[in-house]
Amino acid sequence: MTLDDHFHASIIQQVETALKEDIGSGDITAQLIPIENTLTANVITREPAVLCGTLWVNTVFNKIDDRVSLTWLAKEGDLLEPNKPFLIIEGSARSILTAERTALNFLQTLSYTATVSREYADIVSGTQLAILDTRKTIPGLRLAQKYAVTVGGAKNHRIGLYDAFLIKENHIMAAGSIEKAISMAKLIAPGKAIEVETENLDEVDQAVEAGADIIMLDNFTLEDMTLAVTKYKSKVRFEASGNMTKSDLLLVAKTGVDYISIGALTKHVIAIDLSLRVIKES
């Protein structure tokens, strides 16, 4: 199975799980509507947003009723204007109202992640710095949120625990030292990127000498970031981390680090305010 296959399979699984938890044994409220009734509705946002989640919405409606027609007036990654329709839906009234909440749940969540990722990425546009996400994601929506980050213009850190090493404080303590942890990593999975979390310049020295590929500078001062980068820029890449806010980004960029990881892209989710409005019934 390719990564694309895995990604699309995950969308289907996420949609099926969401529909099952919402519909259960059946949508009893939709049964109030005559089965032959149809409607046309549009979807708007009440705030500026980067559109993300169209694949999930399409899958939701396809699972409920593949005869429902979806006409997208914007594409993935577009900046949506408030109160301007970006999706028109036509078909069975029962089917549309049954699918509505699940579809909007995916759309409002992923569009938020894409929107905040765009805000962070735009701030560092033109610098050498890349904004990275983390593993602090909503359980079950890892690939969806990681995808939304890229739609917004930021980049993915490792997807999970399997595709790269991130040796943190607790790993170092359990392994015995930074050197021992890195040596073991090279034996376990040769060729996999090895990143080490450091808390001071002495640990940076140890990680570089042991052969780390990336050094995470966790809660470093700007002065110490600059010292680390100046000393080892030609040998390793550097990632800054630790409660980074938008006001920190350009200051950190000036130190020369390669990345800033931002947990808030995926863990501080505030749903985009979306609304489905019926514009015609028959």
N, C-alpha and C positions, 0 to 999 in steps of 0.2 A: 504494500500500500504506500503510495507517495504521500508527501506532506499535504498536497492539495486534496487527495482522497480523504486523508485523515481530517482535514479542516471541514470539508463538506459533510462528512459523516458526523462530525461533532455538532454541526448546525442542526441536522435532522434529529439527533439525539436530544439536544437541548430543547428544540421545539416540541418534540413528542412528550418530554417530561413536563414542560410547562403547560401544555394543553391538558394532559392527564390530571395535573393537580388542580386546574381551573374548572374543567368540564366534568370530571369524575364520571358518574353514571349518565350524565346528560344535562343539557342546558334547559332547565325547566322554565325559565323566564322567556326564552326565545319561543317556546311553544305557545305563548299567548298570541303570537303573530301568525296570521293565516299563511300557510305554507307557500302559496302562490305569490305572495307580496314581494316586490323588489324595491330597491332603493339605490340612490346615488349619493355618495358622501365624499367630502374632502377632508384632508388632514392638514392642520396648520400648527405652527409653533407660535407661542406667545412671547418668545424671546429669541434673540439671535442664537443660532446653533449651527454646528457642522453636522450635516446629515450623515448618519452611519447606522447600518442595520437593515438595509433594504433586502439583503439575502434572507434574513430571518423573517421579515414581514412576508415576503413572497412565499416562503416555506410554510408559514402559519396558514395563510389563506389556501394554499394548495392542499394542505392536509385536511382542512375543514371542507372546502368545496372548490375544486379546480375550475369550476365554471365562473367563479367571481373574477371580474376584470380589474386589474390594477394598472393605472396609468401614472407613471412617475414623471413629475414636472421638474425634477432636479435629480442629479446623480450623486452617488456616494462621494463624500468629500466636499460637496458644495456648501457654501455658507447660506443658510436659510434666513429670509427676512421675516420678522414677526407679522402674523396675521395674513400671510400670503400663502395660498394653498400650494403644497408641493406633491400631493398624491391625491388622485381621484379613484374612488372605488365604486364599482357598479356590479349589482347582482342580487342574489337572494337576500332578503332582509334578515331572515333567521341566521344565515351563514355569516353575514357581515357582523352582526351584533354579537354572535358567539365568538368570533375570532378577534374582535376589536381589542379587548384588554390585553390579551397575550401579545398581540402584534405591537401595540403601543408600549408595553412594558420593555420589550427588547429594544425598540426604537429610542425610547427616552433614556434608557441606561447607556446604550452604546453611543448615542449622539452626545451625551454629556462627556464621556471619556474622550471622544474625538475632539470635542470643543475645547476642553481644558488642555488637551495635548497640543492643539493648534496654538493656544495662547502661549504656552511655554516655549514651543518650537519657534514661534515668531520672534520672541524676545532675543533669542540667541542666533537668529538668522544673520549670516554674514560673519560669524565667528567660527573658530575651529571646533566649537563645542557641540556635542550631540546630547539630546535629552533622552534618557532611558527610563523604561518602566521597571517594575519589580515583580516579585511573586505575590505581592499583597493584593490579591484579586478576590472577587466574589467566588466562593466554591462552586464548581460546575460551569463557570463562565470564563475560565482562564483563556482559552483560545479566542473567544469572542472579544474579550477586553483587550487582549494583546493585538488583535486585528484592528480594533478601534483606535488604539494608540498610533498605529501606522497610518491610518486614514487621516488622523489629525496632523501628521507630519513629524512625530517623534519616532523613536526606534525601540525595538525590543531588546531587553536583556535576555538572559537564558529563558527558555520556555518553562523548564521545570528542573528537577533535581538530576535529570539524566543526560542533559546535553552539554553541560559545562560544570567545572568545579568552581564553587565559591566557598573558600575556606575561611570560616568566621572564628570568632574568639573561642566559642565552645568546642569547635573542631580542633583548634590548636591545642587547647588544654587537654582534651581527650587523647590526642595523638602524641603529645609530649613536647612538641615545639613546632615552629613554622617550618624549619628544615625537614623534620620527619614527616610532616603532613604533605609537603610538596613532593618529597621523594616517593611516598606511597601513592600519591595521585598519579605520578608518571608511570608507575608500575601497573596500576589498576586500569587506566584508560589512556594509553599513549596517544598523543595527538589532540586530546581534548584540551580546550583552553583552561588555564589555571589562574583563578583570581584569588587574591588574599586580602582579607580585611585587616587594616592596620589602624592602630590608635595613637602612634607616635612615630617620630623619625627613626628611632632605633629599630622598630619593627619593619619599617620600610626598607632599611638596609638589609635586614635578615631575609625579607621576602625576595628582594632583587638578587641577592647572592645565591639564594636557593633555586632560582630559576622561574619565578612567577612570570606570567604573561601580562597580567593586569594587577595593579595595586589599587585597592579601595582605600581612600583617605577618609576615615570615618570621624566626623566632627572635628576636623582639623581647622586651625585658624588659617586665614588667608596667607599669613606670613609663612607658616609651615608648609602649606600647599606649594607655595612658590619655591621654597627651598628644596622640597622633594622633586618637583618637576625639573628644576634647574640642574639638579645632580644626576637624574636618571632618565631624562626625557628620551634619549636615544636608545635606551635599553628596554623600557616597558611603557605600557599605556597606563593612564591614571584616571580613576573614577572618584569623584567627590560625592559624598553622601552624608546625610544627617539633617533632617528637618529643613530642607532647602525651600525657600520661598521665592516668589517671582523677583523680589527686590535683591535677592542674593545672586541671581544668575550671571549678570554681566560682570560683577566683581569677581566671581569665581572663574569666569571665562578668562579674565586677565591673568590668572595664575598660570595658564597654559595647560590645564587638565583637559583630557579628551572627552570625558563624559560627566554628566551629573545624573544620578538616579533619583527619581521622584516617586515615592510610594503613593502620593496623593492623586496621581493620574488615574489609578484604578481602585483605591480604597476609600477615597472621600467622594462617594457618588451622590450627586444631587440630581434627581431626574429632571430632564428638560421638560418644560411645561407644554405638552402637546394636547391637541383636541381633535376628535373626529366629529364632524358636523354633518348631519343629514341635510341635503339640499334639494332632494326630490324623492317622492314616494309614489309607488304605483302598485 
